[in-house]
């Protein structure tokens, strides 16, 4: 399935410590930050920062801990002095709530600021659903370091599934989405397309942009449901309306191909560029293809080459194959048949071809030397 699954997200919510007005705006900010809803993230950031400037301590604390993230909205950016003032004004209260009252969300917020897994585990043990999602994600990511022990990996993934499922059982939308991802990918449980679809559908009903995108992919590919391109494109359009990069990519793809909707290359190129700028590697490669061919945009093979290289450095095999073509044809870059062959081998290695992987090792080509 082409990008049916958008990876685990960690949905976060906040409780109020003496400020009854805090809950909704902070929830929207933290939830949209990780659920793939860029538009909601930007709007919530405006409200949270506005309240922080009015002296609302909890707003300031949350804004401060998110302000240093690479993709934080511009209006959350602040200097070090302002950030420290916001943190110092509220952290003592959070520590009191955590240590004296074992408040699950207080533990979680403290872990969110410090990145300390021991503090996060305390939030997990206290039953915080956001921490359960975060802990499950950490366990899934950890499995690559344990590839030598099948039993240990299986135990790890089962624990991850249990974390997500526990959050889902508490009606947490991100736990529902993550549980669906487990069923789709066979993480901690046998693969089950039907159960994955049901969980994604439940999360989509609650407005989860990545689940909405995934439902569109099920209809596009005819998995579990009858293939229906017109229905699929409606789901993609809805996901895109949230500012979700994968929804934008899939909607742009439909517009580019005229699948389930009238072909519109100019709109496809516009959306593809936006998704690419958000870091969606598939969109980066696809927008490069549109520039290469002049589809909906002016032909620019040099820019296309640059985008292919960006996606290739993110280990995306189709982009590697496109680089091979660039070098073969001498478009966007000086022709070089040797590099064309090397990039074709890299694409095979990235797809798991062991002979190709061995060739890269033997020829000292593991490191990408392109600039």
C-alpha positions as CSV (number, residue, x, y, z in Angstrom):
1,X,0.0,0.0,0.0
2,X,1.4,3.4,-1.0
3,X,1.9,5.3,2.3
4,X,-1.1,3.7,4.0
5,X,0.6,3.9,7.3
6,X,2.0,7.1,8.8
7,X,4.2,6.1,11.7
8,X,3.4,6.1,15.4
9,X,2.5,9.4,16.9
10,X,2.4,10.4,20.5
11,X,-0.8,12.3,21.4
12,X,-0.5,14.5,24.5
13,X,-3.1,16.2,26.6
14,X,-2.8,18.4,29.6
15,X,-4.5,18.7,33.0
16,X,-5.1,22.0,34.7
17,X,-3.2,22.8,37.9
18,X,-5.4,25.6,39.3
19,X,-6.2,27.2,35.9
20,X,-9.5,26.0,34.6
21,X,-9.1,27.8,31.3
22,X,-5.9,25.9,30.4
23,X,-7.1,22.6,29.2
24,X,-8.5,23.1,25.7
25,X,-5.9,25.3,24.1
26,X,-3.0,23.3,25.5
27,X,-4.6,20.0,24.5
28,X,-5.0,21.3,21.0
29,X,-1.4,22.4,20.8
30,X,0.1,19.3,22.1
31,X,-2.3,16.9,20.3
32,X,-1.9,18.6,16.9
33,X,1.9,18.7,17.3
34,X,2.1,15.0,16.9
35,X,-1.1,13.9,15.2
36,X,-0.1,15.3,11.8
37,X,-2.4,18.4,11.9
38,X,-0.1,21.3,11.0
39,X,-2.8,23.8,10.6
40,X,-4.3,23.0,14.0
41,X,-0.8,23.2,15.5
42,X,-0.3,26.7,14.2
43,X,-3.7,27.9,15.3
44,X,-3.3,26.5,18.8
45,X,0.2,27.9,19.1
46,X,-1.2,31.4,18.6
47,X,-3.7,30.9,21.4
48,X,-1.3,29.3,23.8
49,X,1.4,32.0,23.3
50,X,-1.2,34.7,23.7
51,X,-2.2,33.3,27.1
52,X,1.4,32.8,28.1
53,X,2.1,36.5,27.5
54,X,-0.9,37.3,29.8
55,X,0.9,35.5,32.6
56,X,-0.8,32.1,32.5
57,X,2.0,29.9,33.9
58,X,1.0,26.6,32.5
59,X,0.6,28.1,29.0
60,X,4.1,29.6,29.3
61,X,5.6,26.3,30.5
62,X,4.2,24.3,27.6
63,X,5.2,27.0,25.1
64,X,8.7,27.0,26.5
65,X,9.3,23.3,26.3
66,X,8.1,23.1,22.7
67,X,9.9,26.3,21.6
68,X,13.2,24.5,20.9
69,X,11.8,21.8,18.7
70,X,12.9,22.1,15.0
71,X,9.4,22.3,13.6
72,X,7.9,24.5,16.3
73,X,5.7,27.3,14.9
74,X,7.5,30.7,14.6
75,X,5.3,32.3,17.2
76,X,6.5,29.9,19.8
77,X,10.1,30.9,19.3
78,X,11.6,32.8,22.2
79,X,15.0,33.8,23.7
80,X,16.7,31.7,26.4
81,X,15.8,34.2,29.1
82,X,12.1,34.2,28.3
83,X,12.1,30.4,28.0
84,X,13.8,29.9,31.4
85,X,11.4,32.4,33.1
86,X,8.4,30.4,31.8
87,X,9.8,27.1,32.9
88,X,10.9,28.3,36.4
89,X,7.5,29.9,37.0
90,X,5.7,26.5,36.7
91,X,8.2,23.7,37.2
92,X,8.1,23.8,41.0
93,X,4.3,23.3,40.9
94,X,4.7,20.4,38.5
95,X,7.3,18.7,40.6
96,X,5.1,19.0,43.7
97,X,2.2,17.5,41.8
98,X,4.4,14.7,40.6
99,X,6.3,13.7,43.7
100,X,3.7,14.4,46.4
101,X,0.5,13.4,44.5
102,X,1.9,11.1,41.8
103,X,0.1,13.1,39.2
104,X,0.5,11.2,35.9
105,X,0.4,14.3,33.7
106,X,2.8,16.2,35.8
107,X,5.3,13.3,35.4
108,X,4.7,13.3,31.7
109,X,5.2,17.0,31.3
110,X,8.5,16.9,33.3
111,X,9.7,14.0,31.0
112,X,8.7,16.0,28.0
113,X,10.9,18.8,29.0
114,X,14.0,16.8,30.1
115,X,13.7,13.8,27.8
116,X,14.4,11.6,30.8
117,X,13.1,8.1,30.3
118,X,13.0,7.3,34.0
119,X,10.6,10.2,34.5
120,X,8.6,9.0,31.5
121,X,8.4,5.5,33.0
122,X,6.9,7.0,36.2
123,X,4.2,8.6,34.1
124,X,3.6,5.2,32.4
125,X,3.4,3.4,35.8
126,X,0.9,6.1,37.0
127,X,-1.3,5.3,34.0
128,X,-0.9,8.4,31.8
129,X,-2.1,7.6,28.3
130,X,0.2,10.0,26.6
131,X,3.2,8.4,28.4
132,X,1.9,4.9,27.3
133,X,2.0,6.1,23.7
134,X,5.4,7.6,24.1
135,X,6.8,4.5,25.9
136,X,5.4,2.1,23.3
137,X,7.0,4.2,20.5
138,X,10.4,4.0,22.3
139,X,10.1,0.3,22.5
140,X,9.3,-0.1,18.8
141,X,12.3,2.1,17.9
142,X,14.5,0.1,20.3
143,X,13.9,-3.2,18.4
144,X,16.6,-2.5,15.8
145,X,19.3,-2.7,18.4
146,X,18.0,-6.2,19.5
147,X,17.8,-7.8,16.1
148,X,20.1,-10.6,17.3
149,X,17.6,-11.9,19.8
150,X,14.2,-12.8,18.3
151,X,12.7,-13.6,21.7
152,X,13.8,-10.4,23.1
153,X,12.4,-8.4,20.1
154,X,9.1,-10.2,20.4
155,X,8.9,-9.5,24.1
156,X,9.7,-5.8,23.4
157,X,7.1,-5.5,20.7
158,X,4.4,-7.2,22.7
159,X,5.0,-4.7,25.5
160,X,4.8,-1.9,23.0
161,X,1.4,-3.2,21.7
162,X,0.1,-3.5,25.2
163,X,1.1,0.1,25.9
164,X,-0.8,1.4,22.8
165,X,-3.7,-0.9,23.5
166,X,-4.0,0.3,27.1
167,X,-4.2,3.9,25.8
168,X,-6.7,2.9,23.2
169,X,-8.9,1.2,25.9
170,X,-9.0,4.5,27.7
171,X,-10.4,6.1,24.5
172,X,-7.2,7.9,23.7
173,X,-7.3,8.6,19.9
174,X,-3.6,8.3,19.4
175,X,-3.6,5.0,21.3
176,X,-6.4,3.9,18.9
177,X,-4.3,5.0,15.9
178,X,-1.1,3.3,17.2
179,X,-2.9,0.1,17.9
180,X,-4.2,0.1,14.3
181,X,-0.6,0.6,13.2
182,X,0.4,-2.5,15.2
183,X,-2.2,-4.6,13.5
184,X,-1.3,-3.3,10.1
185,X,2.5,-3.9,10.6
186,X,2.3,-7.0,12.8
187,X,3.9,-5.3,15.8
188,X,3.4,-7.4,18.9
189,X,0.4,-9.1,17.3
190,X,-0.2,-11.0,14.0
191,X,-0.9,-8.8,11.1
192,X,-4.6,-8.2,10.7
193,X,-5.8,-5.8,7.9
194,X,-9.4,-5.9,9.0
195,X,-8.6,-4.9,12.6
196,X,-6.2,-2.3,11.5
197,X,-8.9,-0.8,9.3
198,X,-11.4,-0.7,12.2
199,X,-8.9,1.0,14.5
200,X,-7.9,3.6,11.8
201,X,-11.6,4.2,11.1
202,X,-12.2,4.8,14.8
203,X,-9.3,7.2,15.0
204,X,-10.4,8.9,11.8
205,X,-13.9,9.5,13.2
206,X,-12.2,11.5,16.0
207,X,-10.4,13.6,13.4
208,X,-6.9,12.0,13.5
209,X,-5.3,13.3,10.2
210,X,-3.0,10.4,9.7
211,X,-5.7,7.8,10.3
212,X,-7.8,9.7,7.8
213,X,-5.0,9.5,5.3
214,X,-4.7,5.8,5.9
215,X,-8.4,5.2,5.3
216,X,-7.9,6.8,1.9
217,X,-5.1,4.4,1.1
218,X,-7.3,1.4,2.0
219,X,-9.9,2.6,-0.5
220,X,-7.3,3.4,-3.2
221,X,-5.7,0.0,-3.0
222,X,-8.9,-2.0,-2.4
223,X,-7.7,-3.5,0.9
224,X,-10.5,-4.7,3.2
225,X,-12.9,-2.5,1.3
226,X,-13.8,-2.4,-2.4
227,X,-11.5,-0.3,-4.4
228,X,-13.0,3.2,-4.8
229,X,-10.8,6.0,-6.1
230,X,-13.5,8.7,-5.7
231,X,-13.9,7.8,-2.0
232,X,-10.2,7.5,-1.5
233,X,-9.5,11.0,-2.8
234,X,-12.1,12.5,-0.5
235,X,-10.3,11.0,2.5
236,X,-6.9,12.3,1.2
237,X,-8.4,15.8,0.7
238,X,-9.8,15.8,4.2
239,X,-6.4,14.8,5.6
240,X,-4.7,17.4,3.5
241,X,-7.1,20.0,4.9
242,X,-5.5,19.5,8.3
243,X,-2.1,20.3,6.8
244,X,-1.0,16.7,7.0
245,X,2.0,16.1,4.7
246,X,1.0,12.6,3.7
247,X,-2.6,13.6,3.1
248,X,-1.2,16.4,0.9
249,X,1.1,14.0,-0.9
250,X,-1.7,11.5,-1.6
251,X,-4.2,14.1,-2.7
252,X,-1.6,15.7,-5.0
253,X,-0.8,12.2,-6.4
254,X,-4.5,11.7,-7.2
255,X,-4.6,15.2,-8.9
256,X,-1.5,14.4,-10.8
257,X,-2.8,11.1,-12.1
258,X,-6.5,12.0,-12.4
259,X,-7.4,9.1,-10.1
260,X,-10.9,9.6,-8.6
261,X,-10.8,13.3,-9.5
262,X,-10.1,15.5,-12.5
263,X,-6.5,15.9,-13.4
264,X,-5.0,19.2,-12.2
265,X,-1.2,19.3,-12.6
266,X,-0.9,22.9,-11.3
267,X,-2.7,22.2,-8.1
268,X,-0.9,18.8,-7.8
269,X,2.4,20.6,-8.0
270,X,1.4,23.2,-5.5
271,X,0.3,20.7,-2.9
272,X,3.3,18.4,-3.6
273,X,5.7,21.3,-3.0
274,X,4.0,22.0,0.3
275,X,4.2,18.4,1.4
276,X,7.9,18.2,0.3
277,X,8.7,21.3,2.3
278,X,7.2,19.6,5.4
279,X,9.7,16.7,5.0
280,X,7.5,14.0,3.4
281,X,10.2,12.0,1.6
282,X,7.7,10.6,-0.9
283,X,6.6,14.1,-1.8
284,X,10.2,15.4,-2.1
285,X,10.8,12.7,-4.7
286,X,7.5,13.2,-6.5
287,X,7.9,17.0,-6.7
288,X,11.3,16.3,-8.1
289,X,9.7,14.2,-10.8
290,X,7.2,17.0,-11.6
291,X,10.1,19.5,-12.0
292,X,12.0,17.0,-14.1
293,X,9.1,16.6,-16.5
294,X,7.7,20.1,-16.2
295,X,4.4,18.9,-14.9
296,X,2.4,21.8,-13.5
297,X,5.6,23.7,-13.0
298,X,8.4,25.0,-15.2
299,X,10.9,22.3,-16.0
300,X,14.0,22.6,-13.7
301,X,16.2,19.5,-13.9
302,X,18.8,20.9,-11.5
303,X,16.3,21.5,-8.8
304,X,14.9,18.0,-9.5
305,X,18.3,16.5,-9.0
306,X,18.7,18.3,-5.7
307,X,15.4,17.0,-4.5
308,X,16.1,13.4,-5.6
309,X,19.4,13.6,-3.7
310,X,17.6,14.9,-0.6
311,X,15.2,12.0,-0.7
312,X,17.9,9.5,-1.5
313,X,19.9,10.6,1.6
314,X,16.7,9.7,3.6
315,X,17.1,6.1,2.2
316,X,14.2,6.4,-0.3
317,X,14.9,3.8,-3.1
318,X,12.8,5.5,-5.9
319,X,14.8,8.7,-5.4
320,X,18.0,6.7,-5.8
321,X,16.7,5.3,-9.1
322,X,15.9,8.8,-10.3
323,X,19.4,9.9,-9.5
324,X,20.7,7.0,-11.5
325,X,18.6,8.3,-14.5
326,X,19.9,11.9,-14.0
327,X,23.5,10.7,-14.2
328,X,22.7,8.4,-17.1
329,X,21.0,11.1,-19.2
330,X,23.1,14.0,-18.0
331,X,20.0,16.0,-17.0
332,X,20.3,18.2,-14.0
333,X,23.9,17.1,-13.5
334,X,26.9,16.2,-15.7
335,X,26.5,12.7,-17.1
336,X,28.4,10.0,-15.3
337,X,27.7,6.4,-16.1
338,X,29.7,5.1,-13.1
339,X,27.6,7.1,-10.7
340,X,24.5,6.1,-12.5
341,X,25.4,2.4,-11.8
342,X,26.3,3.2,-8.2
343,X,22.9,4.8,-7.5
344,X,21.1,1.9,-9.1
345,X,23.0,-0.5,-6.8
346,X,22.2,1.7,-3.8
347,X,18.5,1.5,-4.6
348,X,18.7,-2.3,-4.7
349,X,20.6,-2.3,-1.4
350,X,18.0,0.0,0.2
351,X,15.4,-2.5,-0.9
352,X,17.2,-5.3,0.9
353,X,19.3,-6.9,-1.8
354,X,22.2,-8.4,0.0
355,X,24.5,-8.7,-3.0
356,X,24.1,-4.9,-3.6
357,X,24.7,-4.3,0.1
358,X,27.9,-6.3,0.0
359,X,29.1,-4.5,-3.2
360,X,28.7,-1.1,-1.4
361,X,30.8,-2.5,1.6
362,X,33.5,-4.0,-0.6
363,X,33.8,-0.8,-2.7
364,X,33.7,1.6,0.3
365,X,30.5,3.2,-1.0
366,X,28.3,3.1,2.1
367,X,28.7,6.8,2.7
368,X,27.0,9.1,0.3
369,X,29.5,11.6,-1.0
370,X,27.2,13.7,-3.1
371,X,26.7,17.4,-2.0
